[in-house]
């Protein structure tokens, strides 16, 4: 029985799902919430899943990180657009020998966290998960759920599989969460971008689900070409993505249930988009190595435009008191 305790920073479709699974498996999990705090404090969490629905009527819900117990593992499941909050949240949450597990999309998220807590305390995680929030404290898991763990080191130096990764993996496996181990976190981040960049970006600018992008021959060409650019971006960092990886991602997506990507959900809900973490950072990293990613850059510029337009419309709506 593990005596490690966990904190979930960002109890949404991802953090809420994994945190609920960990608590269901008997681990101590402390949830930091904002808008859902009152509801979850009173009613707990509900998870619908093809692997079995369950309810946690009582959870350790908090509205203030300073009132939470210090934890062995702090899971960051916030959107990267909220990372400006982390300098105040993370330090009081961590035990002296604690670790931060960064379950966020994009590139260069771990270095941001390392500036706050130190590189030696950061572990990265890549989630292949289809889930969404139905309402406060209510999460619907549609498909998949594997997390790839990788130890972070300064400048993404590959340092192999550590004992700390094994300990965290043991807890997640106990919660029936599939875990893979990566010896090279940077390579794993670029691999995740092979999926995230085309599907998240195109789903917003084309107002389409994953199945619609796969079914149309023109959008399928765009997906494949952008995936190829991500492979070139990885190569600019001396990370080689195998030739069979793109066909594998296409096959996964073809078999996936019709899915509105996380970025499309954010756009539809008028939330800020993770444009910089998922698109801007990879473009800049590749450019520093003299490599251009032209189609991804076009998508990046389009997303920046629609994001600004949507956020301005949302601010106007709030000023006018419209709901």
DRENLUMPA-896094 format. One record per residue (C-alpha): residue in one letter; residue number from 1; x, y, z. Coordinates in pm, whole numbers, plus 32768, in hexadecimal, padded with zeros to 4 digits. Each point is the difference from the previous one (the first is absolute). Layout:
N
a	NUM	X	Y	Z $
...
//
This chain:
323
x	1	8000	8000	8000 $
x	2	8094	814E	7F95 $
x	3	8013	8113	8103 $
x	4	8042	810C	7EFA $
x	5	7F00	8114	7FF6 $
x	6	7F9F	80CA	7ECF $
x	7	7F85	815D	7FAB $
x	8	7F3D	804C	7EC5 $
x	9	802D	8161	7F7E $
x	10	7EF0	8028	7EFB $
x	11	7ED9	7F1B	8046 $
x	12	7F72	7FFF	7EA1 $
x	13	7FC6	7EF3	7EFB $
x	14	8165	7F81	8024 $
x	15	8066	804B	8166 $
x	16	7EAB	7FA4	8087 $
x	17	8001	7EB3	7F49 $
x	18	815C	7F92	806C $
x	19	7FD6	8087	8161 $
x	20	7EB5	7F4D	802C $
x	21	809B	7EBB	7F87 $
x	22	811E	8023	80F8 $
x	23	7F0F	8041	8120 $
x	24	7F24	7EDD	7F95 $
x	25	8137	7F24	801C $
x	26	802C	8068	816C $
x	27	8106	8113	7FE1 $
x	28	7FE6	814E	80B2 $
x	29	7FB0	8107	7EFB $
x	30	7FCF	8175	8044 $
x	31	7F49	80C8	7EF7 $
x	32	8038	8172	7FC2 $
x	33	7ECE	809A	7F5C $
x	34	7F87	8156	7F99 $
x	35	7EA6	8024	7F61 $
x	36	7F93	7E9D	805E $
x	37	8074	8014	816C $
x	38	7EAE	802F	80AE $
x	39	7F56	7EF2	7F32 $
x	40	8116	7EFD	8024 $
x	41	802B	8049	8174 $
x	42	7E92	7FA8	8033 $
x	43	7FC2	7EF5	7EF9 $
x	44	8152	7F69	7FA5 $
x	45	8062	7F83	7EA7 $
x	46	7F49	7F30	7EFC $
x	47	80BA	7F43	7EF0 $
x	48	7F51	7F5D	7EDA $
x	49	80E0	7F0D	7F45 $
x	50	7FE2	7ED3	7F18 $
x	51	80E1	7F56	8102 $
x	52	7EF6	8034	810C $
x	53	7F49	812D	8090 $
x	54	8046	8064	8166 $
x	55	7FB7	8112	80FB $
x	56	80DB	808B	8116 $
x	57	7F07	80AA	80E9 $
x	58	8114	8088	80E0 $
x	59	8147	8093	7F80 $
x	60	810B	80DC	809D $
x	61	7F9E	8143	7F51 $
x	62	80B8	8148	8033 $
x	63	7FE4	815F	7F78 $
x	64	8152	807C	8082 $
x	65	814F	7F4F	7FCE $
x	66	8081	808D	8148 $
x	67	7EF2	7F3E	80BE $
x	68	8057	7EB2	7F5D $
x	69	80E8	7EFC	809A $
x	70	815C	7FE6	7F6C $
x	71	8011	7EE3	7F06 $
x	72	80F7	7F06	7F74 $
x	73	7F86	8032	7E9B $
x	74	7F57	813C	7F7F $
x	75	7F54	7FC2	7EB3 $
x	76	7FE4	8135	7F26 $
x	77	7ED1	7FD0	7F20 $
x	78	7FB1	816E	7FC2 $
x	79	7FF1	8086	7EA0 $
x	80	814E	80A4	7FAB $
x	81	7F45	814B	7FDC $
x	82	7FE6	7FFF	817E $
x	83	816F	7FB9	8048 $
x	84	802E	8162	8084 $
x	85	7F4E	7F81	813B $
x	86	8100	7EEF	8048 $
x	87	8109	80D0	80BA $
x	88	7F01	803A	8116 $
x	89	7F67	7EA4	7FF8 $
x	90	8124	7F0D	7FED $
x	91	80F7	8061	8116 $
x	92	7F0E	7FD5	8127 $
x	93	7F7C	7EB6	7F74 $
x	94	8148	7F41	7FE3 $
x	95	80A1	7F2C	810D $
x	96	8179	8030	8020 $
x	97	803E	7ECC	7F29 $
x	98	7EC3	8027	7F32 $
x	99	7FE2	8002	7E86 $
x	100	7F29	80BC	7F06 $
x	101	7F66	7F2C	7EED $
x	102	7FB1	80E2	7ED8 $
x	103	7ED8	7F74	7F3C $
x	104	7FE5	8118	7F01 $
x	105	7FFF	801C	7E89 $
x	106	8109	80A5	7F2C $
x	107	8174	803A	8015 $
x	108	80DC	80AC	8105 $
x	109	7F01	7FE1	8119 $
x	110	80F2	7F4C	80EB $
x	111	8108	8116	7FF3 $
x	112	7EF4	80F6	8079 $
x	113	7FB8	7F22	812D $
x	114	8174	7FC1	803A $
x	115	8035	8177	802D $
x	116	7F0C	7FF1	8126 $
x	117	8061	7EBC	80B2 $
x	118	814D	7F94	7F67 $
x	119	8043	7F16	7EDC $
x	120	8050	7EDB	80E5 $
x	121	7E97	7FFF	807F $
x	122	7F4F	7FF4	7EAE $
x	123	7F6F	7ED5	7F49 $
x	124	7F49	801F	7EB4 $
x	125	7ECC	7F40	7F94 $
x	126	7F57	7FE0	7EAE $
x	127	7E92	7F9C	800A $
x	128	7F4E	7F4E	7EE4 $
x	129	7EA2	8031	8089 $
x	130	7EAA	8050	7F72 $
x	131	7F2D	809F	8111 $
x	132	7F2E	8135	8040 $
x	133	7F43	80AB	8118 $
x	134	7E87	7FD3	7FFB $
x	135	7FD1	80FA	811B $
x	136	8093	805B	8154 $
x	137	80B0	7ECF	8090 $
x	138	7F74	7F24	7EE8 $
x	139	80F9	7F67	7F0B $
x	140	7FB9	7F27	7ED3 $
x	141	811B	7F1B	7F91 $
x	142	7FD1	7F8E	7E98 $
x	143	8139	7F42	7F9E $
x	144	816F	7FB4	8043 $
x	145	80B4	8084	8135 $
x	146	8170	7F9D	7FEA $
x	147	8102	80E4	80A1 $
x	148	816A	8000	7F8A $
x	149	80EB	8064	811B $
x	150	8154	809F	7FC9 $
x	151	80FB	8094	80F3 $
x	152	8059	816C	7FBB $
x	153	8165	8080	800E $
x	154	8094	8152	7FA3 $
x	155	7FD9	8046	7E89 $
x	156	7F3C	7EBB	7FD9 $
x	157	8136	7F2B	8022 $
x	158	7F98	7E92	7FE9 $
x	159	804D	7F58	814F $
x	160	7F49	7EB6	7FDD $
x	161	7EFF	7F5B	80E1 $
x	162	801F	8056	8171 $
x	163	7F8B	7F62	8144 $
x	164	7F15	8128	8035 $
x	165	7F54	7FB2	7EB5 $
x	166	7FD3	7E96	806C $
x	167	7F63	806F	814A $
x	168	7F08	80EA	7F58 $
x	169	7FB5	7EFA	7EF4 $
x	170	7FB3	7EFF	810F $
x	171	7EF2	80E2	8093 $
x	172	7F66	8049	7EAD $
x	173	7FFE	7E92	7F9C $
x	174	7F53	7FB0	8148 $
x	175	7EF3	80F7	7F8D $
x	176	7FE6	7F41	7EB3 $
x	177	809C	8121	7F3F $
x	178	80E3	7F79	7EEB $
x	179	8165	8082	8020 $
x	180	8121	8009	7F0D $
x	181	8162	8061	805F $
x	182	80D3	80E6	7F28 $
x	183	8179	801B	8013 $
x	184	7FEF	8148	7F3E $
x	185	7EF3	80FA	8064 $
x	186	804B	80F2	7EE3 $
x	187	7FCD	7EEF	7EFC $
x	188	7EB7	7FA2	80A6 $
x	189	7F8B	816C	7FFC $
x	190	8045	801B	7E89 $
x	191	7F49	7EB6	7FC9 $
x	192	7ECE	808A	80B4 $
x	193	800E	8133	7F22 $
x	194	7FE0	7F20	7ECE $
x	195	7E95	7FD3	806B $
x	196	7FBC	8142	80BC $
x	197	806D	80FA	7EFB $
x	198	7F2C	7F92	7ED6 $
x	199	7EC9	7F88	80B6 $
x	200	7FE5	8111	8108 $
x	201	804F	8119	7F0D $
x	202	7F2F	7F8E	7ED9 $
x	203	7ED9	7FA7	80DE $
x	204	7FE7	816E	8065 $
x	205	803A	80B1	7EB4 $
x	206	7F28	7F07	7F3E $
x	207	7EF9	7FC6	810F $
x	208	802A	7E87	7FE7 $
x	209	8016	7EC6	80D5 $
x	210	811A	7F06	7FD8 $
x	211	7F28	7F10	7F35 $
x	212	7FA1	8117	7F0E $
x	213	816E	805D	7FCE $
x	214	8052	7E94	7FB8 $
x	215	7EDB	7FCA	7F11 $
x	216	804D	8122	7F16 $
x	217	811D	7FC0	7F07 $
x	218	8071	816C	8000 $
x	219	8014	8025	8179 $
x	220	80A7	7EAB	8019 $
x	221	8114	8083	7F18 $
x	222	8028	8130	80E4 $
x	223	8016	7F21	8134 $
x	224	810D	7F26	7F64 $
x	225	80CC	8128	7F82 $
x	226	7FF8	80AA	8154 $
x	227	8063	7EBB	80A9 $
x	228	8129	7FF5	7F14 $
x	229	8062	8160	806A $
x	230	7FF4	7F9A	8170 $
x	231	80EF	7EE1	7FAE $
x	232	80E7	8102	7F5D $
x	233	7FE5	80DA	8138 $
x	234	8064	7EDB	80DB $
x	235	8129	7FB9	7F1E $
x	236	8073	8168	802E $
x	237	8028	7FA5	8173 $
x	238	80BC	7EC1	7FA6 $
x	239	7ED0	7F2D	8054 $
x	240	7F9D	7EFD	7EFC $
x	241	7E94	7F95	7FEB $
x	242	7FE5	7EA8	7F5A $
x	243	7F68	7FE4	7EA3 $
x	244	7EE1	7F27	807C $
x	245	7F8E	80FF	8104 $
x	246	7F27	80D8	7F1C $
x	247	7F40	7ED2	7F72 $
x	248	7FD0	7F8B	8166 $
x	249	7F6B	8150	806C $
x	250	7F1C	8005	7ED0 $
x	251	7F87	7EA2	8052 $
x	252	7FBF	805D	816D $
x	253	7F35	812D	7F92 $
x	254	7F3F	7F3A	7EFD $
x	255	7F92	7F0D	8111 $
x	256	7FB7	8115	80FB $
x	257	7E9A	8055	8054 $
x	258	7F94	814D	7F61 $
x	259	80B3	80FD	80D8 $
x	260	8000	8177	8035 $
x	261	816A	8050	8054 $
x	262	8059	80B3	8143 $
x	263	8059	813A	7F3D $
x	264	7EB2	7FFB	7F49 $
x	265	7F4B	7FDD	814D $
x	266	80C6	8128	8088 $
x	267	7FA6	80CC	7ECD $
x	268	7E90	7FA3	8013 $
x	269	7FFD	805C	8173 $
x	270	80AF	814F	7FB7 $
x	271	8133	7FA0	80CA $
x	272	8160	8070	7F98 $
x	273	80AD	7F0C	7F15 $
x	274	8150	7F58	8047 $
x	275	808E	8094	7EC2 $
x	276	815E	8051	807C $
x	277	8048	7EB8	80B5 $
x	278	7F83	7F1E	7EE7 $
x	279	805B	80D0	7ECC $
x	280	80D8	812D	8051 $
x	281	8108	7F4F	80D0 $
x	282	8042	7EE4	7F05 $
x	283	8014	80FD	7EE2 $
x	284	80FC	80D4	80C1 $
x	285	80D2	7ED3	8069 $
x	286	8015	7F88	7E97 $
x	287	8050	8160	7F82 $
x	288	8126	8018	80F1 $
x	289	808C	7ECD	7F51 $
x	290	7FC4	809B	7EA9 $
x	291	7ECC	7F2E	7FAD $
x	292	7EB6	8097	7F8C $
x	293	7EAE	7F5B	8037 $
x	294	7F32	80C7	7F00 $
x	295	7EAD	7F54	8014 $
x	296	8009	7FF6	817A $
x	297	805A	8171	8003 $
x	298	7ED2	8053	7F25 $
x	299	7F23	7F40	80F3 $
x	300	80A8	80B1	8126 $
x	301	7FB7	8159	7F70 $
x	302	7E96	7FA2	7FB7 $
x	303	7FD0	7F7C	8162 $
x	304	8093	813D	8096 $
x	305	7F05	80C9	7F36 $
x	306	7ECC	7F35	805F $
x	307	8072	7FEF	816B $
x	308	801D	817B	801A $
x	309	7EB1	802F	7F50 $
x	310	7F53	7F0A	80EA $
x	311	809C	8095	813B $
x	312	7F9F	8163	7F98 $
x	313	7E9C	7F8C	7FBF $
x	314	7FF9	7F56	8153 $
x	315	807C	813C	80B1 $
x	316	7EF5	80CE	7F4E $
x	317	7EF5	7F07	8063 $
x	318	8068	8015	816E $
x	319	800D	817D	7FFB $
x	320	7E9D	8006	7F77 $
x	321	7F92	7F07	8107 $
x	322	7F92	7EFF	7EFE $
x	323	7FF1	7E90	8064 $
//
